[in-house]
Amino acid sequence: MEYLKKYAEDEKMTGKNIDEFIDDILRSSEEVQDILEKIMNKTESTVKYFEPLQESENNKKLSRQKGKIKQNRLRLYAIKIDNCFVITGGAIKMSQKMDEHFDTKKELNKLKKAKSYFSTNGVFDEDSFFELLIEDIS
């Protein structure tokens, strides 16, 4: 709660707007958690939650994705490798474009770094991703 209050104040919100913002984020986090649990229990498809960051990402091997629920300010960001989604982070969406706000800009950079790391290490499908994980563990 303190983090969200400070976040709202840093965003120049005041009074009742701060309380509404905090309530909205708490509700949003519960929605995201519910979706992730459904995905883990295989009662919901990742395709219903994650979508390409941009149209140009649609058919790429390592596509940048965003987790999106209507009327929800929270976003998770991931790299899609076949049917596997590697979550790189998340943010409170405060602007229309990712490069217009510090937090989402930071997440965009993390997506770029993760995609570069996977490309550099020969990841192009789920098998090569899991091989990399095994190498990193060893």
N, C-alpha and C positions, 0 to 999 in steps of 0.2 A: 504494500500500500504506500509506504514511504517513497519507494522508487517511482511509482506511478505519479504520485503527487509532485515530486521534484521534476519529473519528466514534463508534466503538464505546465508547471510554472516556467520551466526552461522554454517551453513552446508559447509562452506569453498568455496562457489561459488564466482566468481568474474566477473566484467564487463558485457559483453553481456549475459553471462549465467544467471545472476541475472534477467535481463529484460525478457529473455525467460521464466525463471521459473515463474516470476510474471504473465506474459501473460497466461502461461499454467494453473496456479492455478485459475486465474479469469475465464478463459474459462471453466475449470472443475467445478467451483462452479455454473456457470450458467446451465451446463448440469445436475448437481445433483438437483438443484432447479427445473428445468423443469420436471425431473423424479418424484420428490416428489409431484409436482402439479398434474401430470397425475395420480399418485396413489391416491391422495386425491379426485380427480374428477372421479375416477374409470374408467379412460380410459386406464390405464396401471395396470398390475398385480404386486403385491409385489414380486411374484415369479420370475419375469423377472429381478428384481433389486437385491433382497437379495438372498444370497446363503450361505450354511453352511460354517463356518470358516474352518472346516476340514471334510473329508469324514465321520469320526466317529460320527459326529454331526447329520447326515442325519435323523435318526428316533427317536431322543431323544425328550422327552417332552418339556424341556426347552433348546432348541438348540441355540448355539452361532452362529450369522450370520454376514456376512459382505455385505455391499452394494457395488456393483462393476459395473463400466462401463468401457468398453475397452478403452485403451489409456487415462485413467483418474487417476490422482494421489490421488484424494480425496476418502476417505472411511468413510462410516458411519458404526457403529457397533450396533447390536441389539440382544435382546433375543427374539426368536420366541416362542410364546405361542399360539398353534393352528394356526389360521390365523392372529394373531395379532403380530405386531413387536414393541417391546419397545426399542426405540433408547437410547443407553447408552452413546454415544459420537461419535467422529469422529477424523480423523487425516489426515495429509498429508503423503502418503506412500513414504518413502525414502529408504526402504530396502525390500529385498525379504521376510524375515520372520519377524513376529511381534516382537519377542523378541530381534531383532538385532538393534532396534532404540528406543530411549527414548520415543518418542510420542506414537508409536504403542504399546510399552510395557505397558505404562500407560493405554491405552485403553483395552488391554488384562486383566489387573488387574481389571478395572471397570466392564468388562464382567463377570469375576469370582465372584466379589462381588455381582453384581445384581442377577446372577443365584443362588448364595448361599442365598441371601435375600429372593428371591421368594420361594426357596425350604423350608427354615426355616419357612416361613409364610404360608405354605400349598398351594402355587400356583402350579397348575398342568394343568389347562386349562383356557380358556377365562373367564368363569364364576367365578372361584376362584380368578382370577386376578382382575376383576371388583369388587368383594366383598372386596378384600384387599384395593382397591382404596377408596371405600365408607367408610371403617373403618378408613382409614388414614385421610379422610376429616372430619369425625365426631369428 
